[in-house]
């Protein structure tokens, strides 16, 4: 069953709500995910409400220029992104959600380091 979560970056500049059934998180071993230590969960476009305009965030692209990371220009936290293999959906950094017991969520390993 889906639940609505509120989320933000560290300083509160970026705020959002997301509807999801948080039954797992994805941990990727690609070079950027390893350094950022995000716990990811994918949602559809209709499941996320972003209250801060995207143009007010830093947008970071690399390699194939398909994935887009949205980063707070003030505190540097990445609350969500469009993933490379599915740029039509959102990947939410579960660490940015309020009131989530991170230790209780099963982890699914993703081997992004094997992507070209």
N, C-alpha and C positions, 0 to 999 in steps of 0.2 A: 504494500500500500504506500502510495506517495505521501510525503510530508513536505511542508514548506519550511525551508531554512532561510535565515537571514545571514548575510555575510558581508565582509568588508576587508580592505587592506589593513595594515597595522595602524595607520594614522586616521583612518575613517574617511579619506577623500573619495575612495571608490566604495560604493555600496550597491548591494544587489540582493535579490531573493531568488531562490531556486526551488522547484518542486522535483523531488526525486525519491526513489526507493533506495535508500543508502544501504545496500546489502553487501557491498564490497568496495574496495578502492583499488586503483591500478597504480603500481609502482613500476616505472620505466627505467631501464638502464642505459638510455642514450646519454650522450655527453652533457646535454643541458639539463635533463631531468635529474641526473645524478648530482649535479651541483646545486640544484634548487631544492631537492628533497621534498617535492610536492607529492601529495596523496591525491590522485586524480579520479574523477567520476564523470562520465559522459552523459550529457542531456541534450534533448532536442531544443531547437530555437524557441518553441512555445513554452518550454519549461523554465526559462530564465528571464528575469526582469532586471535589467541593468539601469540603475538610477543616475549614474554618472555618465555623461556623454563620452562615447568612445574616442572622439577627437581630442578630449582632454587628458587622455592616457598616452603613455609611450607605447608605440607599437613596434615590436621587434620581430623581424623575419630573418631567416638564414637558409643556407644550403639550397633547397628547391624553391624557396620563397613562397611556399604554399601555407605552412603553419603561420599563425599570427599569435604572438604573446601580447597580452595587455597588462601593462605594468604601471603602478602608481608613480607619477613623476616626483612625488614628495618622499615617500618611504621606501620605494623600490620593490614592494611586494607584488607578486603576480597572482591575482585571484582567479583568473580564468584565461582560456585561450581557445583558438580554433586549431584542432590538430591537423597534422599534415595529411593523414590518410582519410580524413573526413572533415574537410573545411566547412561543411554545411551544418555541423553541430558544434556544441560547446563542451570543453573540458573544464570542469570546476576543480579548483584546488580545495579539497575538503578541509585542509588546515585553516582556511579562511572563514569557515562556517562557525557560527555561534552555537554553543551548547552541544557539541558532538564529542562523544567518548571515543577517541581515536583508537584506543586499545581494544575496543570491542568489535571492530570492523574487520572482516576477513580481507586479506591482501591477495590480489592477483598480480603475478609478475608478468611484465611486458618486456620483450627483448628488442627494444628500439635500436640497440647498437648493431643489430644485424640488417637494418634498413640501409639501402644505398642512398 
